[in-house]
Structure formats: structure tokens, C-alpha cells
């Protein structure tokens, strides 16, 4: 009897093994499964790291000089043509996102989409914000007409150059049949961190009596008045019409960018009050381009390629030229927004006393009635770390809603600012480096009123007093759950059509 039971058990075991093998082989031969396996083999888990900045000295404007030259304006000026790298970007990576819990109706749509399926052929061709004009080794990015000081209008020139290069630029203006020369002052940006190449702001005083300037001609400082000139179109910092309330500037995107986190970032910031986003794309994947192009078609985002000159590598400039992109976004949007926020994709300014940024600004104005608002240029927010590797709260479906434990200690170094752009001369990564007028100040916001939710592992570098433990539960972000989930679901349905 026992022998029969044993034999029967063996037969049943073999049957179970056979059925499992058959089911596995059937699943492997499934075309969808084969595509999924191929996708997983292609995934590249690139990790993005950041380092906190330090400050360097500031150089004051001095020695401005405007000179009228009795030299006829040549019929044919030697204009250096703008160089643009028109080669298409080669997509080398697929991006996947771990530990993201989504509704079953949505999850397959994002996770099963690879860059090979992301059809970016219909994406709008982006302007090259990073197409620098080479003036004998000084690489000029953009030029602006600054009328903020009524009696002294200036041309602001954003450039990158070798830190040891002591040469200067000269601005030339066409005045009838003559050229008017104005020598540029040179200002080093605050966070070049001792790298070989860094960002600089040149300023030229506009000659009196000249108005409605649309272009400026640039050359190196030289005794040769017939030196080659580079024509640059000017972007005005003043415009008529109503400004939008809140714009968001995002530094150059590179490395691994999760698609679901990108959509969450955009939709949550829109709930908070953002009306427009300004992106710089540096080797961004095809799938990221499809998503951002969708927002651009809706007039919710402006996209620029970010491509540094070929002589500059990631090793000889700080963080992909991030600081130069920050200044470009600051000056480009100065006339368009009342407030600009500068943020990475893993950072959110979350009000604790109010629901949105407009209500937060009104709350802060009421709180500081005794402080003249005209002397305030913006707000600085401290941050708390929400470790993305913590055990997620699976009762929530979106990743940023699942991470509810943060460092109890608040970072006073890794701050971010929300500023009135027309009151700023230069902006650092975490602070305002220099206002346009000396009497302007920034208001430090109590974390009990609002703070940055920073979804990164806790960091203590440059901040010895920062303590990563203990951690506390902070569910403030859950007040956006319903609206964010609904907006996210609707956006993913719209985006899925763009991937087909």
C-alpha cells in the first residue's frame, strides 16, 4: 500500500513539473514576452549624482567706456555665421523605473514602452540654446538688452570661456553710417568651482541716444577696428502685456530620466501653480522627448537643446554647464513671469499652510506687512530628504506619494529659490548671488510654512550639522493625491497615443 502511494506521488510530481515547463516555454515564446525580455536586456541603469556648490569671488562693473569712432559703417561687415550641430541625437538607452506602483490599466502602457517605440519623428525640431558662437575662443551663448536701470541701459552677454583667458569683448552698435564702440566689463559667475571653463557675464553700456536696438556686433578687444564682427540678435528684458505668474526652469536633463516621474513632476507642479516649464535637453532619450514635446504642443513647455562647444568636456566644466543654463533661463524669462522657480526633477516646493503657490505668496505678504515688499526679490526654501529607497506605502499608486518618511533635520545648504526675475543680476544653483540693486533682499521661509521635498538619499557634505537620522513621517503631500492621480491618469492616456 505504501509503495503504491509512493509511486502515485512520484507520478503526480512528474506531471506537475511537466505542466510547469510547458507553461514556461509557452510564455517565453509569446511575442510580447520576447519584446519585454529584449527591453530588459537593453536597460541602462545610469545614476545621476550631484555635488553641493561653493562660492567664488564677485567682480564689480567698472571702467565702462563708450567711444564714437569716425569710421564709416562698411557695406559688407565680416559676420561670423552661427554654427549649429544639426546631427540628430543617437538614442543609446532605454529607461525603466523600479518600485513604481501604478494602476493596472496604466502600468503596462508606461513600463512596456521602450525608446524604440517612442516615435519622435513628429517632435518639433528644437532651437539650439546651446549653439554657442565662437569669438576666438570666447563662446557666446545669448545676448540681452537690459533696460532695468533707466539711465544706464546695458547689453548683457552670457558666455563660457577658459578661466585663464584675460581677453575681453567689445560691443559695436550701428548708428547711421558709423560704428559706435562700447567696451565690455567682465563678471565671473559665482560657481565655476575652479574648472578650466566657466561662465561669465559681459556687460556693455549702450550709447546715449540709441533706442530700439535689435542687434549688437561683438569682437575681441583689439586696436584693429576692422576686426571680424559677430552679429547677435538681442532679447529684450522688458515687454508690454501681462506676465504669467509662475515659471519653472529645469537645468540640463541628462542620464536616466524616469518617464513616470517626469509626468508626476509636471502634473504636480501644475497643481501647485506652475504655468510654464523651461527645459534644456542634453542627450535626452527619445521617450523623454516625446513626453516633453506633448507639453510643448500644449504651450506648457519650452524646449531647448543644450550642447556645449566641442572643446568643453564634462571634466573641465561644472556639471554640464548648469550655471550658464540657469542664467539663460533667468534672462530669457525675465519679461514673461512674475516669479521663476529653479528646480530639479526630484524637488518640489510644498506649502504646508496653503495648497498652492499663489496662496503661499499671499500668505507670506500678509505675514510680512511691516516689511516693504518692493525690497523683497523672492523666497528661499529649505529642504528635507525623502529617501527614494525607503519602503513604499503601497496604499498609494504614484511614487512621490509613496515616500512619506523624511529626515527630521532640515538642510540649510541645499535650498532652492523662487524669485522675481527682474530683480536679479545673477543666480546661483541654491541661492541668489547678486541682485540688480543692492537694497534688495531674499526672504528665508520657515519650513513650517513651506519647504522643499527632496527625493534623494540624505547628504551631509558641506553641511556638518545635517543629521540623516532620525526620520519622521510627513504625509503633507497626500493632500494632492486625488487631483494628482486624476491628472496623471488623464495625461498618460493622452501620451500613449504619441508613443504609437
ZICOR-V477434 format. One record per residue. N is the residue number from 1. RES is the residue in one letter. PSI is psi in degrees with one decimal (none if undefined). OMEGA is omega in whole degrees, -180 to 180 (none if undefined). D_CENTER is the distance of its C-alpha to the mean C-alpha in Angstrom with 1 decimal. Layout:
# ZICOR-V477434
N/RES/PSI/OMEGA/D_CENTER
N/RES/PSI/OMEGA/D_CENTER
This chain:
# ZICOR-V477434
1/X/-46.4/180/75.9
2/X/-36.0/180/73.2
3/X/-41.2/180/73.1
4/X/-41.6/179/72.5
5/X/-40.8/180/69.6
6/X/-45.9/180/68.1
7/X/-41.0/179/68.4
8/X/-39.6/179/66.9
9/X/-41.3/180/63.9
10/X/-44.0/180/63.4
11/X/-44.2/179/63.6
12/X/-39.0/180/61.0
13/X/-44.0/179/58.6
14/X/-37.5/179/58.9
15/X/-42.4/-180/58.3
16/X/-43.2/179/55.1
17/X/-42.7/180/53.8
18/X/-44.1/-180/54.7
19/X/-39.3/179/52.9
20/X/-42.6/179/49.7
21/X/-42.2/180/49.7
22/X/-43.3/180/50.4
23/X/-40.2/-179/47.5
24/X/-44.6/180/45.1
25/X/-37.1/179/46.2
26/X/-40.0/-179/45.9
27/X/-38.1/180/42.3
28/X/-38.1/-178/41.4
29/X/-7.9/178/42.9
30/X/129.5/-178/40.9
31/X/-38.1/-179/38.6
32/X/-42.7/179/35.7
33/X/-40.7/179/36.1
34/X/-40.9/178/36.3
35/X/-39.8/-180/32.9
36/X/-42.7/180/31.4
37/X/-43.4/178/32.9
38/X/-39.5/179/31.6
39/X/-44.1/-179/28.1
40/X/-35.2/180/28.3
41/X/-25.1/-177/29.7
42/X/-15.6/-174/26.7
43/X/137.9/180/24.0
44/X/110.7/-176/22.1
45/X/77.5/178/21.0
46/X/134.6/-178/18.4
47/X/130.0/178/17.2
48/X/128.9/178/14.0
49/X/152.7/179/15.0
50/X/154.0/176/13.6
51/X/136.9/-178/15.9
52/X/149.8/-175/16.2
53/X/164.7/167/16.4
54/X/164.1/-177/19.6
55/X/147.5/172/20.5
56/X/175.9/-175/22.5
57/X/161.2/179/24.8
58/X/147.0/180/24.2
59/X/122.2/-178/26.2
60/X/152.2/175/27.8
61/X/131.7/177/28.5
62/X/163.2/175/32.1
63/X/28.6/178/34.6
64/X/139.1/-175/33.3
65/X/126.0/177/35.9
66/X/131.9/-175/36.6
67/X/132.3/175/39.5
68/X/120.2/180/41.3
69/X/132.3/178/42.6
70/X/61.7/-178/45.7
71/X/117.6/-180/44.4
72/X/145.4/177/44.4
73/X/117.6/-175/41.2
74/X/146.9/179/41.7
75/X/-34.4/179/42.1
76/X/102.4/178/39.9
77/X/141.1/178/37.0
78/X/90.6/-178/35.7
79/X/124.8/177/32.1
80/X/127.7/-178/29.8
81/X/143.6/179/28.3
82/X/130.8/180/24.5
83/X/132.3/176/23.8
84/X/134.4/174/21.5
85/X/106.0/-174/21.4
86/X/7.4/177/22.4
87/X/140.9/179/22.9
88/X/152.0/179/21.4
89/X/138.7/177/19.1
90/X/121.5/-179/21.3
91/X/119.8/-176/20.3
92/X/-10.0/-171/21.6
93/X/153.3/162/20.5
94/X/149.6/179/21.1
95/X/128.8/175/19.0
96/X/166.8/-178/20.9
97/X/122.8/-178/20.4
98/X/157.1/173/23.1
99/X/30.6/177/24.6
100/X/122.7/-177/23.3
101/X/111.4/-177/26.1
102/X/161.0/174/26.1
103/X/143.7/-177/28.9
104/X/-28.9/-180/31.2
105/X/-19.0/-177/30.9
106/X/-37.2/-173/27.1
107/X/-46.9/-179/26.8
108/X/-30.5/-175/28.4
109/X/-37.1/180/26.3
110/X/-43.0/-173/23.0
111/X/-24.1/-178/24.4
112/X/6.0/178/26.8
113/X/124.5/177/24.4
114/X/171.2/178/23.6
115/X/-28.0/179/21.8
116/X/-24.2/178/25.2
117/X/-11.7/-179/25.6
118/X/105.6/-176/22.3
119/X/99.4/-179/23.6
120/X/13.4/-180/21.0
121/X/-23.9/179/23.8
122/X/0.2/180/23.3
123/X/141.8/179/19.6
124/X/134.1/177/19.1
125/X/127.3/-173/18.9
126/X/145.6/172/15.7
127/X/153.2/-179/16.0
128/X/89.3/175/15.2
129/X/-29.2/-179/13.0
130/X/18.5/177/13.5
131/X/92.4/-174/17.3
132/X/145.8/174/18.7
133/X/124.0/-174/22.2
134/X/111.6/176/24.4
135/X/80.6/178/26.8
136/X/43.3/176/29.0
137/X/-8.3/170/26.3
138/X/116.3/-172/24.1
139/X/109.9/-176/21.1
140/X/129.4/-179/20.0
141/X/-63.0/-178/16.7
142/X/159.0/179/17.2
143/X/142.6/-174/20.0
144/X/147.6/176/20.3
145/X/108.3/-173/23.5
146/X/111.4/-179/23.4
147/X/20.3/-175/26.3
148/X/-29.4/174/25.5
149/X/106.3/-170/28.5
150/X/-42.6/-175/31.4
151/X/-11.1/-177/33.8
152/X/82.3/175/31.4
153/X/144.1/-178/29.0
154/X/156.0/169/26.8
155/X/124.4/177/24.7
156/X/129.5/-175/21.4
157/X/120.1/177/20.5
158/X/126.0/-175/17.3
159/X/160.7/173/18.4
160/X/139.1/-177/18.4
161/X/169.1/175/21.8
162/X/131.7/-176/24.0
163/X/-25.4/-179/24.4
164/X/-0.4/-180/28.2
165/X/111.6/-177/28.3
166/X/3.2/180/30.2
167/X/159.6/-179/30.5
168/X/166.5/179/29.3
169/X/158.9/174/28.5
170/X/136.1/175/30.8
171/X/139.9/177/30.0
172/X/134.8/180/32.7
173/X/139.3/177/33.4
174/X/120.1/179/35.9
175/X/90.9/-176/38.6
176/X/-119.3/-180/41.3
177/X/9.9/-177/42.9
178/X/159.5/174/41.6
179/X/136.1/175/38.5
180/X/129.8/-174/37.4
181/X/136.6/177/35.8
182/X/121.7/-178/33.4
183/X/139.3/-177/32.4
184/X/139.2/168/28.8
185/X/156.9/-170/28.1
186/X/127.7/-177/25.6
187/X/122.4/180/23.1
188/X/131.4/177/21.3
189/X/154.4/-164/17.8
190/X/-17.4/-171/18.2
191/X/53.6/175/16.4
192/X/-16.6/172/17.7
193/X/32.6/174/19.5
194/X/13.6/178/22.5
195/X/163.0/-178/21.1
196/X/-42.5/178/23.0
197/X/146.3/180/20.3
198/X/173.8/-178/18.2
199/X/145.8/180/16.7
200/X/150.5/173/19.2
201/X/117.6/174/19.7
202/X/145.5/179/23.1
203/X/128.6/176/25.0
204/X/130.7/176/28.0
205/X/129.6/180/30.4
206/X/130.0/180/31.3
207/X/143.6/179/35.1
208/X/145.4/179/37.0
209/X/-5.9/179/38.2
210/X/128.5/-178/35.4
211/X/165.1/179/33.6
212/X/45.9/180/31.5
213/X/127.0/-179/29.9
214/X/-29.0/-178/27.9
215/X/159.1/173/27.7
216/X/149.5/177/28.1
217/X/134.4/-176/29.6
218/X/146.9/172/28.5
219/X/168.2/171/30.6
220/X/154.9/174/31.3
221/X/120.9/-177/33.7
222/X/158.1/177/37.1
223/X/-10.1/-179/40.6
224/X/104.7/-176/40.6
225/X/-8.9/178/39.9
226/X/22.3/177/39.8
227/X/153.0/180/36.9
228/X/137.4/180/34.5
229/X/143.3/177/32.1
230/X/120.9/-179/28.6
231/X/130.4/179/27.9
232/X/128.3/174/24.6
233/X/143.0/-178/23.8
234/X/140.3/173/22.8
235/X/122.0/-178/20.3
236/X/141.3/178/22.0
237/X/1.1/177/20.5
238/X/135.0/179/23.1
239/X/154.3/175/23.9
240/X/156.9/179/26.5
241/X/174.6/-176/26.0
242/X/134.0/176/24.4
243/X/145.4/170/20.8
244/X/161.4/-171/18.7
245/X/-57.9/-174/18.3
246/X/126.2/171/14.7
247/X/152.7/-180/11.4
248/X/126.6/178/8.0
249/X/129.3/180/5.0
250/X/124.5/-180/1.5
251/X/171.1/-175/2.4
252/X/127.7/178/5.2
253/X/130.3/177/6.6
254/X/168.5/179/10.1
255/X/-153.4/-175/13.2
256/X/120.1/178/14.3
257/X/111.6/-179/12.4
258/X/132.0/-176/15.0
259/X/-44.2/-178/15.7
260/X/-37.3/178/17.3
261/X/-35.4/178/14.6
262/X/-45.0/180/12.0
263/X/-40.6/177/14.6
264/X/-42.7/179/15.4
265/X/-47.4/-178/11.9
266/X/-45.1/-175/12.1
267/X/-37.5/178/15.8
268/X/-40.9/178/15.9
269/X/-31.5/175/13.5
270/X/-39.1/176/15.7
271/X/-40.7/-178/18.7
272/X/-27.1/177/17.5
273/X/-2.0/-179/17.2
274/X/131.5/179/13.9
275/X/-17.2/-179/15.3
276/X/149.3/-180/12.4
277/X/144.9/-180/8.7
278/X/111.4/-175/6.9
279/X/144.2/170/5.4
280/X/122.0/-173/6.1
281/X/119.8/180/8.5
282/X/100.9/-177/10.4
283/X/40.4/178/13.5
284/X/147.5/-178/12.3
285/X/164.1/180/15.5
286/X/-38.6/-179/17.6
287/X/-39.8/177/17.4
288/X/-39.0/179/13.6
289/X/-39.1/178/14.2
290/X/-44.2/-179/17.1
291/X/-48.9/-177/15.3
292/X/-33.4/177/12.5
293/X/-33.6/176/15.4
294/X/-45.5/179/17.4
295/X/-33.8/178/15.1
296/X/-39.2/178/15.0
297/X/-26.6/178/18.8
298/X/6.2/-179/19.0
299/X/25.8/179/17.3
300/X/-9.9/-178/14.6
301/X/147.6/171/11.6
302/X/130.9/-174/11.2
303/X/136.3/176/10.2
304/X/141.3/169/10.5
305/X/145.8/178/11.7
306/X/105.3/-175/10.7
307/X/110.0/-180/14.1
308/X/157.0/176/15.4
309/X/149.4/-172/19.2
310/X/-23.9/-179/21.5
311/X/-9.6/-178/23.0
312/X/127.8/178/19.9
313/X/170.7/180/19.2
314/X/-18.9/-179/17.0
315/X/-20.7/-176/20.0
316/X/15.6/171/20.4
317/X/150.9/-175/17.0
318/X/117.0/168/14.9
319/X/55.4/175/12.1
320/X/25.3/-180/11.5
321/X/30.5/-175/11.4
322/X/-41.8/-175/8.3
323/X/-36.3/178/10.3
324/X/-39.4/177/11.2
325/X/-36.4/178/7.9
326/X/-45.0/179/7.6
327/X/-38.9/180/11.2
328/X/-43.4/180/10.9
329/X/-38.7/177/8.7
330/X/-51.9/-175/11.2
331/X/-38.2/179/14.2
332/X/-34.9/-173/13.6
333/X/8.2/-176/13.4
334/X/-37.2/-177/16.0
335/X/-1.6/-171/18.7
336/X/-21.6/-173/17.2
337/X/146.4/173/16.3
338/X/-37.5/179/18.3
339/X/144.7/172/15.5
340/X/135.5/175/11.8
341/X/135.3/179/9.9
342/X/118.7/-168/7.0
343/X/148.5/169/6.4
344/X/171.5/-175/6.0
345/X/-14.8/-179/7.8
346/X/21.4/-178/11.0
347/X/140.0/178/11.1
348/X/133.5/171/13.0
349/X/106.5/-175/14.8
350/X/113.6/174/18.3
351/X/144.3/179/21.2
352/X/-25.0/180/24.5
353/X/-19.2/-178/26.9
354/X/-176.7/-177/25.5
355/X/-35.1/-175/23.8
356/X/167.6/177/21.1
357/X/-42.6/178/19.1
358/X/-41.6/178/21.6
359/X/-33.5/177/24.4
360/X/-45.8/180/22.8
361/X/-43.7/178/22.6
362/X/-39.2/178/26.2
363/X/-42.8/-179/27.3
364/X/-35.6/177/25.9
365/X/-42.8/178/27.7
366/X/-33.4/-178/30.9
367/X/-25.7/-177/30.6
368/X/46.9/-178/30.5
369/X/-29.9/-178/33.0
370/X/-8.0/180/34.7
371/X/121.2/-177/31.6
372/X/121.4/-177/31.1
373/X/-26.0/-179/27.8
374/X/-15.9/177/27.8
375/X/-3.6/-179/27.3
376/X/128.1/180/24.2
377/X/-8.5/178/20.8
378/X/-163.0/-173/18.8
379/X/141.8/177/18.6
380/X/128.9/-176/17.6
381/X/133.0/174/17.4
382/X/168.3/-173/18.8
383/X/155.7/172/17.9
384/X/146.0/-177/20.0
385/X/125.3/172/19.6
386/X/102.2/-175/20.3
387/X/119.5/-179/21.3
388/X/-14.7/-178/20.2
389/X/6.0/177/23.5
390/X/161.0/178/25.8
391/X/121.4/-176/28.3
392/X/152.0/173/26.8
393/X/102.2/-174/28.6
394/X/-1.9/173/29.9
395/X/-16.3/176/31.0
396/X/153.9/-174/27.5
397/X/-22.2/-178/26.0
398/X/142.3/-169/22.2
399/X/-40.8/-178/20.7
400/X/-19.1/176/18.9
401/X/-12.1/-178/22.3
402/X/-19.4/-177/24.2
403/X/101.0/-171/22.9
404/X/3.0/178/24.9
405/X/132.2/-177/25.9
406/X/168.9/174/24.0
407/X/134.6/177/24.9
408/X/-36.1/177/27.4
409/X/142.0/-178/26.4
410/X/136.2/180/23.4
411/X/127.1/176/21.0
412/X/-2.6/-178/21.3
413/X/-47.8/-177/19.1
414/X/67.4/179/15.8
415/X/164.2/171/15.3
416/X/153.8/-173/12.5
417/X/147.6/171/13.4
418/X/111.7/-168/13.8
419/X/158.9/168/15.4
420/X/106.4/-167/17.5
421/X/-29.8/-178/15.8
422/X/-3.9/179/19.2
423/X/7.7/-174/20.5
424/X/136.0/173/18.1
425/X/-48.4/179/18.8
426/X/141.1/-178/16.3
427/X/135.0/172/13.5
428/X/-178.9/-179/13.2
429/X/-36.9/-176/10.7
430/X/6.0/-174/13.0
431/X/168.9/171/15.3
432/X/118.6/-177/16.5
433/X/-41.1/-178/18.1
434/X/121.8/175/20.3
435/X/167.9/179/21.1
436/X/-28.6/174/22.8
437/X/143.2/-173/26.0
438/X/-24.2/-176/27.4
439/X/-3.4/-178/28.6
440/X/139.1/-179/25.3
441/X/163.3/177/24.1
442/X/144.9/-178/21.5
443/X/124.0/176/22.8
444/X/124.6/-173/22.4
445/X/131.7/176/22.5
446/X/129.0/180/25.0
447/X/-19.3/176/23.5
448/X/-15.2/178/26.4
449/X/-45.0/178/24.9
450/X/149.8/177/21.2
451/X/168.3/178/19.0
452/X/125.8/167/15.9
453/X/108.6/-176/16.7
454/X/111.0/-174/15.1
455/X/70.3/177/16.0
456/X/153.5/172/16.7
457/X/145.8/-176/20.1
458/X/137.8/-180/21.3
459/X/138.6/-180/20.9
460/X/-1.6/-179/23.4
461/X/136.3/-178/22.5
462/X/3.3/-178/22.7
463/X/77.8/-175/24.0
464/X/-29.0/-177/27.7
465/X/-7.0/179/28.5
466/X/129.8/179/25.8
467/X/124.9/-178/27.8
468/X/-14.8/176/26.5
469/X/148.6/3/29.7
470/X/173.5/176/31.1
471/X/149.8/180/28.8
472/X/156.4/178/29.3
473/X/130.4/180/28.8
474/X/103.7/-175/26.4
475/X/21.9/-178/26.5
476/X/-39.7/-175/24.8
477/X/-18.2/-177/22.2
478/X/-13.3/177/25.2
479/X/-13.8/178/25.9
480/X/4.1/-170/23.3
481/X/-56.0/-174/24.9
482/X/-48.1/-177/27.0
483/X/-41.0/-180/24.6
484/X/-43.3/-180/21.6
485/X/-43.5/179/24.0
486/X/-45.5/-179/25.5
487/X/-39.8/180/22.3
488/X/-47.9/-180/20.9
489/X/-44.5/-179/24.3
490/X/-40.6/-179/24.5
491/X/-39.3/-180/21.2
492/X/-37.9/177/22.0
493/X/-40.3/179/25.4
494/X/-40.2/-178/23.9
495/X/-32.9/-177/21.4
496/X/-32.4/178/24.4
497/X/-33.5/-179/26.1
498/X/-19.6/-179/23.3
499/X/-11.3/-177/23.8
500/X/none/none/27.5
